[in-house]
Structure formats: structure tokens, C-alpha cells
Amino acid sequence: MLGEIIDAILSVKGSTKQGFPAKYWLKLCDHNMKSLVKNAYLNLYSDATKHQNWASSVNNLWVTCYMSEIWINQGSLYKNKIVKILKNFFYNKYAQLWWEYIDREESKLRKYKTFKNNISLENYLLCTNDINIRREFTKLRISAHQLHIEMGRYSRPRKTPLSDRICGHCNSREIEDEEHFILFCHGYKDERDALFANLNSFTTFESLNTEQKFHFIMSYNEGDVEILKHQFNSLEFGAKPVFFNNQR
């Protein structure tokens, strides 16, 4: 889920978890030496090498960002620039860890990582006010759905082997994953034909190969807002597009 809104999440985390303490500390360094808060800080500062406290945490923050000279100098003349650098550092660090996490061999996000090409707020979350559509499409993208490829993970007494997670809506004997559900399952042929006909009327969708078609739909052609609007309104089936209507 974080992947769909990660830039917004990182922006908030960068301004609160790391940015705010840093900004406050930089301001504190300029306080009058006679002020009560400054003297309280100096007590923490003098004790920071012996015990873990707020001052030592601030020190660790600068060390982590390879900016220990800021701590050594007890402040900087370029406060806004320093805080911006700090936020960017943690944004990039968080993003790196996130990419590494979804790229794990055992990750359930095996399909997601093939069409999630950048860290940004996804347009489909902005182009409709229908909460159900946003929720259901997010679930499909991040494999939080009820397709057998996912539900087989939780079967008991042991999870269903990957090769046995067969689609129960057609006779293809194919694994019921997102690609099969969207592009091939005969159980949704009429709805799919209507959706594809709509896409072919204003895009080059028909000329794409299987992989490209899957990525086109799952990413809304890399976030093209006009395509988002057409796809959301292209096919009504229980008031939802075909790929949201996966009732069990």
C-alpha cells in the first residue's frame, strides 16, 4: 500500500520524524546562552557522550547523514538548506529500502514490481472520488485480492503449491494470477472484450503484446489521466470496471 502513496508518506515522515528535530535543534543552537531552554540543552549536550538522551539522538542523526560537522560546529548558518538536504537523504534512504523489500525473491509483489516504475503518488488515486474503485484497484495492484495465486498462500493445513493455484472460473487449467484474470480468463470474456474495444477506440492498445497490455492496464499507461478516466468509465458491471468485479 505504501508504494501507491509513498512520496506523500515520505514527505510527511521527512518533515516530522527527521526534519522537525533537526530544525528545532538548529534553532536551539542560536538561543541566548542565558535562556532556560538553552541551559537545559547544554546539560543534555554535556551528558550525550556518556548516556543516550535527546542530544545524543540528534548527534546520531547528523552522523547517519554524513553531516557530523553540523554537530561539531553546533549549528549552521544555512539552516533551510541543511534541513532540505536532510529530508532528501532520508527520502532516498527510505525509497532504497522499499525497492529492496519488494524485489525480494519470496515477495508477494512479484507482479507489482514489473509495472511499478517510479516512487510517486499514483494518478488513479486522484482521478476518481469513488473510494471503492480506488480501494479495489489498489488491492489488485498490490496482490491483496482473492485470486487463487494469493489465497493459496493461506490454505490450511499447508499452503497450496504455486503450480496448483488453478483458476476455477474457466477450464484453462492456468494459474489464476493477475495477468490471467485480466487478459485470459474465459469467465470474464464478455466484460474484457467490452473493455478492450473501448481502449482500442482511442489508444494503440490492440498493437501491444501480452506483457505490454498487462502493464498498460495495471499502470494506466504509466499514469495517463485521460486513459484513467476512460478505463474507469469504460465498462459498467455491478457499477465497477471488469477487473474490479472478482466476487467469490
C-alpha positions as CSV (number, residue, x, y, z in Angstrom):
1,M,0.0,0.0,0.0
2,L,2.8,2.4,0.8
3,G,4.1,2.1,-2.7
4,E,0.9,3.8,-4.1
5,I,1.3,6.9,-1.9
6,I,5.0,6.6,-0.9
7,D,6.0,10.1,-2.0
8,A,3.3,11.6,0.2
9,I,4.2,9.4,3.1
10,L,7.9,10.1,2.8
11,S,7.2,13.8,2.6
12,V,5.3,13.7,5.9
13,K,7.9,11.4,7.6
14,G,10.7,13.6,6.3
15,S,9.2,16.7,7.9
16,T,8.2,15.1,11.2
17,K,10.4,12.3,12.1
18,Q,13.7,13.7,11.0
19,G,13.2,17.2,9.7
20,F,11.4,18.7,12.8
21,P,14.0,17.6,15.4
22,A,16.8,18.9,13.1
23,K,15.0,22.3,12.6
24,Y,14.3,22.6,16.3
25,W,17.9,21.7,17.2
26,L,19.4,24.2,14.7
27,K,17.1,26.9,16.2
28,L,18.1,25.9,19.7
29,C,21.8,26.3,18.9
30,D,21.1,30.0,18.3
31,H,19.3,30.5,21.6
32,N,20.6,33.0,24.1
33,M,23.0,31.4,26.5
34,K,21.1,32.7,29.4
35,S,17.8,31.1,28.3
36,L,16.3,28.3,30.4
37,V,15.8,26.0,27.3
38,K,19.4,26.6,26.2
39,N,20.8,25.7,29.6
40,A,18.6,22.5,29.6
41,Y,20.0,21.6,26.2
42,L,23.6,22.2,27.3
43,N,23.1,19.8,30.2
44,L,22.0,17.2,27.7
45,Y,24.9,18.0,25.4
46,S,27.5,17.6,28.1
47,D,26.0,14.2,29.0
48,A,25.5,13.0,25.5
49,T,28.8,11.2,25.3
50,K,28.0,9.2,28.4
51,H,24.3,8.4,28.2
52,Q,21.7,8.1,25.5
53,N,19.5,11.2,25.5
54,W,17.8,13.6,23.1
55,A,21.1,15.4,22.3
56,S,22.9,12.1,21.5
57,S,20.0,11.2,19.2
58,V,20.4,14.4,17.3
59,N,24.1,13.7,17.1
60,N,23.4,10.3,15.6
61,L,21.0,11.9,13.2
62,W,23.8,14.0,11.7
63,V,26.3,11.2,11.8
64,T,23.9,8.9,9.9
65,C,23.5,11.6,7.2
66,Y,27.3,12.0,6.9
67,M,27.0,15.6,8.2
68,S,28.7,15.3,11.6
69,E,30.4,18.6,11.1
70,I,27.0,20.2,11.8
71,W,27.0,18.7,15.2
72,I,30.7,19.5,15.8
73,N,30.0,23.1,14.9
74,Q,26.8,23.1,17.0
75,G,24.7,24.6,14.2
76,S,24.9,26.1,10.7
77,L,24.2,29.5,9.1
78,Y,22.3,27.7,6.3
79,K,19.5,26.1,8.2
80,N,16.9,25.8,5.5
81,K,19.4,24.3,3.1
82,I,20.7,21.8,5.7
83,V,17.2,20.6,6.6
84,K,16.3,20.2,2.9
85,I,19.5,18.0,2.4
86,L,18.5,16.0,5.5
87,K,15.0,15.4,4.2
88,N,16.3,14.3,0.8
89,F,18.8,11.9,2.4
90,F,16.1,10.1,4.4
91,Y,13.7,10.2,1.4
92,N,16.2,8.4,-0.8
93,K,17.2,6.0,2.0
94,Y,13.6,5.0,2.7
95,A,13.0,4.6,-1.1
96,Q,16.1,2.4,-1.5
97,L,15.0,0.1,1.4
98,W,11.5,0.0,-0.1
99,W,12.7,-1.1,-3.6
100,E,14.9,-3.7,-2.0
101,Y,12.0,-5.0,0.0
102,I,9.6,-5.6,-2.9
103,D,12.5,-7.0,-5.0
104,R,12.9,-10.0,-2.7
105,E,12.7,-13.4,-4.4
106,E,9.9,-14.5,-2.0
107,S,8.0,-11.3,-2.2
108,K,4.2,-11.5,-3.0
109,L,4.7,-8.3,-5.1
110,R,6.2,-10.3,-8.0
111,K,3.8,-8.7,-10.5
112,Y,3.7,-5.3,-8.8
113,K,7.4,-4.7,-9.3
114,T,7.1,-5.3,-13.0
115,F,4.9,-2.2,-13.6
116,K,5.7,0.0,-10.6
117,N,8.4,2.1,-12.2
118,N,8.7,5.1,-10.0
119,I,8.0,6.3,-6.5
120,S,5.1,8.6,-6.7
121,L,1.5,9.1,-5.8
122,E,-0.4,7.1,-8.4
123,N,-2.8,9.1,-10.6
124,Y,-5.7,6.6,-10.3
125,L,-6.0,7.7,-6.6
126,L,-6.6,11.2,-7.8
127,C,-8.8,10.8,-10.9
128,T,-11.9,9.4,-9.2
129,N,-13.7,10.1,-6.0
130,D,-15.1,6.6,-5.8
131,I,-13.5,5.1,-2.8
132,N,-14.5,1.6,-3.7
133,I,-12.7,1.8,-7.1
134,R,-9.6,3.2,-5.6
135,R,-9.6,0.5,-2.9
136,E,-10.3,-2.4,-5.2
137,F,-7.8,-1.4,-7.8
138,T,-5.1,-0.9,-5.1
139,K,-5.8,-4.4,-3.8
140,L,-5.4,-5.8,-7.3
141,R,-2.1,-4.0,-7.9
142,I,-0.6,-5.0,-4.6
143,S,-1.8,-8.6,-4.6
144,A,-4.2,-8.1,-1.7
145,H,-7.1,-9.7,-3.7
146,Q,-8.9,-13.0,-3.7
147,L,-7.3,-14.6,-6.8
148,H,-6.1,-18.1,-6.1
149,I,-2.4,-17.1,-6.6
150,E,-2.8,-15.1,-3.4
151,M,-5.4,-17.1,-1.5
152,G,-3.3,-20.3,-1.9
153,R,-0.8,-18.8,0.4
154,Y,-3.2,-19.1,3.3
155,S,-4.7,-22.5,2.7
156,R,-4.5,-25.0,5.6
157,P,-3.1,-27.2,6.8
158,R,-0.4,-26.1,4.4
159,K,-0.3,-23.5,1.6
160,T,-1.2,-24.6,-1.9
161,P,1.8,-25.1,-4.2
162,L,2.1,-22.3,-6.7
163,S,1.6,-24.7,-9.6
164,D,-1.7,-25.9,-8.1
165,R,-3.3,-22.4,-7.7
166,I,-5.5,-23.0,-10.7
167,C,-8.3,-20.7,-11.9
168,G,-11.8,-22.0,-11.0
169,H,-13.6,-19.7,-13.4
170,C,-12.5,-21.3,-16.6
171,N,-11.2,-24.6,-18.0
172,S,-7.8,-23.4,-19.0
173,R,-6.0,-25.1,-16.0
174,E,-3.8,-22.0,-15.8
175,I,-2.6,-20.4,-12.6
176,E,-5.1,-17.7,-11.5
177,D,-2.8,-14.7,-11.2
178,E,-3.4,-11.1,-12.1
179,E,-2.3,-11.5,-15.7
180,H,-4.6,-14.5,-16.3
181,F,-7.5,-12.7,-14.6
182,I,-7.2,-9.5,-16.6
183,L,-6.2,-10.9,-20.0
184,F,-7.1,-14.5,-20.5
185,C,-9.8,-15.9,-18.1
186,H,-12.8,-17.1,-20.2
187,G,-15.1,-16.4,-17.3
188,Y,-14.7,-12.7,-18.0
189,K,-14.6,-12.8,-21.8
190,D,-17.6,-10.5,-22.5
191,E,-16.5,-7.9,-20.0
192,R,-13.0,-8.0,-21.2
193,D,-14.0,-7.7,-24.9
194,A,-16.0,-4.6,-24.0
195,L,-13.1,-3.0,-22.1
196,F,-10.6,-3.7,-24.8
197,A,-12.9,-2.4,-27.5
198,N,-13.2,0.8,-25.6
199,L,-9.4,1.1,-25.2
200,N,-8.8,0.3,-28.9
201,S,-11.1,3.2,-29.8
202,F,-8.7,5.8,-28.6
203,T,-5.3,4.1,-28.0
204,T,-2.9,1.7,-29.7
205,F,-3.8,-1.0,-27.1
206,E,-4.5,-3.6,-29.8
207,S,-1.0,-3.4,-31.2
208,L,0.6,-4.2,-27.8
209,N,1.9,-7.6,-26.9
210,T,0.7,-9.5,-23.8
211,E,3.2,-8.1,-21.4
212,Q,2.6,-4.6,-22.6
213,K,-1.2,-4.9,-22.4
214,F,-0.9,-6.1,-18.8
215,H,1.4,-3.2,-17.8
216,F,-0.8,-0.8,-19.7
217,I,-3.9,-1.7,-17.7
218,M,-2.1,-2.1,-14.3
219,S,-0.3,1.2,-14.7
220,Y,-3.0,3.0,-16.7
221,N,-0.3,3.5,-19.4
222,E,2.1,5.0,-16.9
223,G,-0.5,7.3,-15.4
224,D,-2.1,8.9,-18.4
225,V,-5.0,10.8,-16.8
226,E,-7.2,10.6,-19.9
227,I,-6.8,6.9,-20.1
228,L,-7.5,6.6,-16.4
229,K,-10.9,8.4,-17.0
230,H,-11.8,6.2,-19.9
231,Q,-10.9,3.0,-18.2
232,F,-12.8,3.9,-15.0
233,N,-15.9,4.6,-17.2
234,S,-15.3,2.0,-19.9
235,L,-17.3,-0.8,-18.6
236,E,-20.1,-1.0,-16.0
237,F,-20.6,-4.3,-14.4
238,G,-22.2,-4.1,-11.0
239,A,-21.2,-0.4,-11.2
240,K,-17.5,-1.4,-11.4
241,P,-15.0,-2.0,-14.3
242,V,-14.4,-5.6,-15.2
243,F,-11.1,-6.0,-13.3
244,F,-12.8,-5.0,-10.0
245,N,-15.6,-7.4,-10.3
246,N,-13.9,-10.5,-8.9
247,Q,-16.6,-11.7,-6.5
248,R,-16.4,-15.1,-4.9
